[in-house]
Amino acid sequence: MTRFVRSWLGVAATTATLAFGGSQAFAQKELVFGLQCDRTGPTANVGTVLCPGYQDYIALINSKGGVEGYKIKVLEIDNEYKVPPAMEAHERFKKEGAVLEGLYGTPQTAALNKKLEEDKILGTSPGFGTASAADGKRFPYTFPIAASYWSQAGAAVAFAKEALGGSLKGKKIAFLFYDNPAGKEPLPILEDLAKSEGFDMRTFAVPAPGLEMGAQILDITGRYKPDYIITHLFGRAPSVSIKELKGKGFPLSKVVAFVWGSAESDIIAAGGMGLAEGYSTMQFAGVGKDFPVIKDIEAMYKAQGKAPPKEMDSTVYYNRGIFIAALHVEAARNAIKAKGGAMPTSEDVKKGMEAIKGFTLGGFVPPMELTPADHEGGGWVQIWTVKGGKLVKVKDWFQGNRPTIQKHLAADASKS
Amino acid sequence: MFHRESGVFKTTYGADMALYPLPIAKWTVVALAVIFVVIIPLSIHEYYLSILNLIFIAIVGALGLNILVGYTGQISIGHGAFMSVGAYTAANLAVKLGLPFWITLPAGGLMAALFGVIVGMPSLRIKGLYLAIATLAGQLIIEWTINRVPAISGGAQASIQVDRPSLFGVSFDTQGSLYYFLLFFAVLAIIATLNLVRSRIGRAFVAVRDQDIAAEIIGINIYRYKLLAFAISSFYAGVCGVLYTYYFGIANYEQFQLIVSIDYLAMIIIGGLGSVLGSIFGAVFVTLLPIAIRIFMENVGALFFTTAEMANVISGLRLGVFGGLIIFFLIVEPEGLNRLWSNIRSYFRVWPFSY
């Protein structure tokens, strides 16, 4: 009965040995990075742009001679936003000797937290996973490296406060969110801030897949009539929300979206940049092409006689890919330097990641500081607003309501 | 298992029903046991063990669904939800009461069985596509409930971390040790199913599937057996969910959404409805094929594509080839891989003297 299992395994094993037997013999000065990706699953709209960004940055580093003399080999595995393939991908990265890996997806990050710790390989989860993973003592090998949903909630309230003239007392804020764990995560922060800032908050859940929210929008604009709306949606839902709010005549200048509702493609799908005038979004990496690193990648393609890839035009997600790659490379650089040029282990790279400070890549990366205790780096975001047909930066890197976030992190740590 | 006499020589019912039709079959089982317990875990890399581990868990789930869909003929697309019931039951018991896995695992299974009976109640009145939609409702209601009730889900993240299972002070925390943990339950599930389907209950299931009115006339209580099928199937699903929970160290309902129910249906349809071996083939096929395609493409595709193109090509090709192979296998043999395998076997039974 299990001969079939065996023969398949045999095939797999033979192919693998033949192939990797060869690749094991590569030049010694090579580092392996693992990257999980979703190019075919429910979030393929993100993955198909983000992962090329990652690959291009690594190609750029390699074309310049690598990081401290080490070439980087990226092993990318598409997990289709499913959990078992994510575990298989992690084991594969481990087998290939990866010094770090980029995770993809909230349930996948949750399922790998423990394994990463057991195997002592760091995983980065920018925009995924739980907010409490910012606590490096509890999750030593999980690195959110970007503002968690808690930090984003804090920043959204801070931005709304500015937009509403400096005080939220007696104001009404609607929170429109995707009804899954990631969507609900900011709720405790928002409730806490509603109390301390003295505003009234009401929540409106959008069930998956988030394509139908007419009732919620009608409830918000017709009945609740808020002064400000904070949206936290995924996939196609953000563009639906923009279209619906516009349709009901709600001023989009009174809306701020979390980081997954903020790509150019979301706004274009809602009817174009012109229609979404005033819509504000949060970003954890630079937006646009006006960065030295983007120019370098364009130059690299030009030197190869090729046109820059079309993914580059979708700057929000493409740049996030570069952002993840840049931090990975920086962690490896710190690790190699700390070892005096010797081959770093995954634990050295983890220490290297925890030493990242003052690395901004020309304003592309926030002024974050990763430490053994803080794997989020401070929870920085930027706010970009649609103005005159394109995204314009209206607020540079800032941390909103940081004390509240830290209070919740401490409370969460003591609970477990 | 792999050996057959050259013709049909059985003269008693007992001989026909025996698990070991020939003495040599017993030795095959012993050889397989040695291979799986000793040779494989000691000789292959941890990475391949991790794939085997995923296959073992999938086998348990696929067997459960096959009992319901393949043997009893009741369609269910709520299998993923029953897994999450098992997973959260076990995780809550393990975290809140600190119970060991040998209590939480059957408890998770039993709780899932209870929910299976409830969701299966419509099967007493409706059949086919109608039942499929009723079980779909079950899937969505269970997902919604877990998402919305913090007492079950353990908070906004709806995920509960559990410690690794341990027995007599030995913790199963590496792929190697988890291999034995999961192998044990996969083998247990296979043996239990093999025996279930040749028992009175199993024959009643088949009778209900083939013609439920006829089954009722010959004295089978179809209400009882339909609900029993749902209970047993959901018990397997619950255990499968608990195994996932211990394997990943976390219970998270997003691992058990509708797509998982569909994946498991695909497994048993590809493997072969109404067969134990088919469930195993299906679980192996669905788990392994994407990996095999990727590994193949990484080696061969490098000749044709650049690294940047490869990532897209592999993802796209994997979906295409996977879908194409499913269609191919089902055209060649609509009854699945199991029938394909038995066709090959019966061809060689009298080979080379086929006349």
Chai-1 contact restraints between the chains, C-beta under 6 A:
chainA,res_idxA,chainB,res_idxB,connection_type,confidence,min_distance_angstrom,max_distance_angstrom,comment,restraint_id
A,M1,B,M1,contact,1.0,0.0,6.0,A-B,restraint_1
A,M1,B,L277,contact,1.0,0.0,6.0,A-B,restraint_2
A,T2,B,L32,contact,1.0,0.0,6.0,A-B,restraint_3
A,F4,B,F281,contact,1.0,0.0,6.0,A-B,restraint_4
A,V5,B,V284,contact,1.0,0.0,6.0,A-B,restraint_5
A,W8,B,L288,contact,1.0,0.0,6.0,A-B,restraint_6
A,A12,B,A292,contact,1.0,0.0,6.0,A-B,restraint_7
A,T15,B,I295,contact,1.0,0.0,6.0,A-B,restraint_8
A,A16,B,I295,contact,1.0,0.0,6.0,A-B,restraint_9
A,A19,B,N299,contact,1.0,0.0,6.0,A-B,restraint_10
A,R39,B,S315,contact,1.0,0.0,6.0,A-B,restraint_11
A,T40,B,S315,contact,1.0,0.0,6.0,A-B,restraint_12
A,T40,B,L319,contact,1.0,0.0,6.0,A-B,restraint_13
A,Q55,B,A308,contact,1.0,0.0,6.0,A-B,restraint_14
A,E76,B,A311,contact,1.0,0.0,6.0,A-B,restraint_15
A,D78,B,S315,contact,1.0,0.0,6.0,A-B,restraint_16
A,V83,B,Q255,contact,1.0,0.0,6.0,A-B,restraint_17
A,P84,B,L54,contact,1.0,0.0,6.0,A-B,restraint_18
A,E88,B,I51,contact,1.0,0.0,6.0,A-B,restraint_19
A,E91,B,Y47,contact,1.0,0.0,6.0,A-B,restraint_20
A,E91,B,S50,contact,1.0,0.0,6.0,A-B,restraint_21
A,R92,B,Y47,contact,1.0,0.0,6.0,A-B,restraint_22
A,K95,B,Y47,contact,1.0,0.0,6.0,A-B,restraint_23
A,P107,B,N252,contact,1.0,0.0,6.0,A-B,restraint_24
A,P107,B,E254,contact,1.0,0.0,6.0,A-B,restraint_25
A,P107,B,Q255,contact,1.0,0.0,6.0,A-B,restraint_26
A,A110,B,S159,contact,1.0,0.0,6.0,A-B,restraint_27
A,A110,B,I250,contact,1.0,0.0,6.0,A-B,restraint_28
A,A110,B,N252,contact,1.0,0.0,6.0,A-B,restraint_29
A,A111,B,F248,contact,1.0,0.0,6.0,A-B,restraint_30
A,A111,B,I250,contact,1.0,0.0,6.0,A-B,restraint_31
A,K114,B,G249,contact,1.0,0.0,6.0,A-B,restraint_32
A,E118,B,D173,contact,1.0,0.0,6.0,A-B,restraint_33
A,T130,B,Q157,contact,1.0,0.0,6.0,A-B,restraint_34
A,P181,B,Q157,contact,1.0,0.0,6.0,A-B,restraint_35
A,P181,B,A158,contact,1.0,0.0,6.0,A-B,restraint_36
A,K184,B,A156,contact,1.0,0.0,6.0,A-B,restraint_37
A,E185,B,A156,contact,1.0,0.0,6.0,A-B,restraint_38
